[in-house]
Amino acid sequence: MAAPMGSGRVVDLATADGKVLSDRAQPQIAAIQGLDDWSRVVTKKGKQTQTVGHHFPSEGPLPPEIRANMDRRNVCLGCHQHIPTGDLAVSILHHIAAHTGRIPADNDEHRALLSHIVGTAAWTEVLALLAVPGALLGGLLFWLRRRTRPRRARSENPRS
């Protein structure tokens, strides 16, 4: 996320938390008063802070429905509430991945893993939706065939 532009930008050696190490550092980009965050499009109360453009006929302010969908806070918790100890199956897979070196190390590997998980889950649900009615239909046909098949007369066993 972009740093707030309401204060000047200093480009110099800094600690991990952003504290500049040099005593003589000067702002490289001057502060722009009233501009807090370029990445923010909508305030918490739903007020739009930036426009989309006005060069083409279809451009204009974002409708409230689109602005509401731009808030992605806590989206990661949908999955990460289960990782690594929230669910037995996930815990087992995480344990196996940790010991085989398959835990994603960067964003590209994480995206690939998410794509694989979503694809596997989708195909599992689709196949389950097809398999359950198929099994019920197969069981019904088997039952009907057994009921309508003529029964053979029992032959007498000469040994009894």
N, C-alpha and C positions, 0 to 999 in steps of 0.2 A: 504494500500500500504506500502511496506517496506521502512524504512527510508534509506536515502543515506548512503552507506558504505564508502564513501570517507572521512568521519569524524568518530571518535571513538564513540562507543555506551556507554552511561552512564546509569546504572540501579540504580535509586535512586528516592526519592520523587520529583515530578515535578508538575508544574501547568498544567492547561488544554492546554495551548499553547505550552508545552514542555520545559519550562524553569526550569532547575534543582534548587531546593530550597537549597540544602546543599552547603556550601562553600568548603567542603573538598571532594567532590565527585570525583572519578577517573574513567577513561574509563574501562569498563569491557571487551569490545571487541575492539581490536586495529583497527585503520583505515586501509583500503585497498585502496591504491592509484589507481586511474583510474576506480574504481568500484563505480559507482554512484547509481545504482538502480537495485536490483536483479529482480524486477518484470517487468522491461522493456525488451522486446524481440526485438523491432524494434525502431529505432530512428525516429524522425519526418520526415526525408528525405527518409525513407524506408530502411535504412541499418540495417541488422540483427546484433544484439549484442550478441546473444547466439546461440549455436548449439543445435540440438535436441538429438544427440547421434550418435554413430558409431558402436554399438555392433551387430546390426542385419542388414541384407541386405536391408531392406526397409527404414532404417533410413538415415537421412542426413539433409541438410539445408532445411528450410521451403521455399516452392515456393512463389513467389510474390503474387499470388492470395490469399493464406492462410494468409500471413502477412498483406495484405490489410484488411482482415476481422477481424483482431485482435484489431483494433482500435475501441473502444466502447465509445469514448467521446460523450457526449450530447445525448446518446440513451434515457435517462430518459425524455428528453424534448418532445419526441414523445407523451407521455401521459400527463406529468405534465404541459404542456402549457395550458391544459384545466382545471386543478384542482387548486383550487376549483371554480374559477369564470370565466373561459374562455368560458364556454358553458352553456346554460340554463339547459339542461338535466343533465349534470354532476354536476352543482351547486346544483340542487334539490337533487340528490342522495347523494352528499357530506353533505348537510344540514341534511338529514334524518339520514345518518350514524353517524354524529357528535352527534345528539340528542339521538340515540339509543345505543351509545357506540360501534359501529361497525367499527371505523377507525382502520386500522392495527397498532398494537403497536410494532411489531418486524418484522424481515425479513421473518420468516416463514408465518406469517399472510399476509404479503404483497405478497409473492409468491402465496399463496392460492387464494388471491383476483385476482391477475393477471391471474392465471389459469382459474378462474371462468369467468372473463370478456372475455378472448380470446375464451373460449369454447362457451359462450353465443353468442358472435358476430359471430363466425363461423357458429353455427347452425341457427342463424337468417338469415344469408346470404344464406345458403343452402336451407332453407325452403322457402325463398322469391324467389329464382331461380326456385324452383319447383312449388310454388303457382301461380306465374304470368302466366306461360304457361298453367297450369291447369285451371286457371280462363278463359283465352282466349279460350282454347279448349272447355270448358264447355259452354261459351257464344255462340261460333260458333255452337255447336251442338244444343243448345236450339233454336237459330235463324233458323237453317236449319229445325228443326222439326216443328216449327211454320209455316214456308213457305210451306212445303210439305204436311202438314195436310189438308185433304179436308175440305172446309168450309161448314158449315151447312147452310141450307136455313133458312132464318129468318121466323119464324112463325108469322103470323099476330096476332096482339094483339086484341082480341075481345073488349076490353074495350075502345080502342081509337076511 
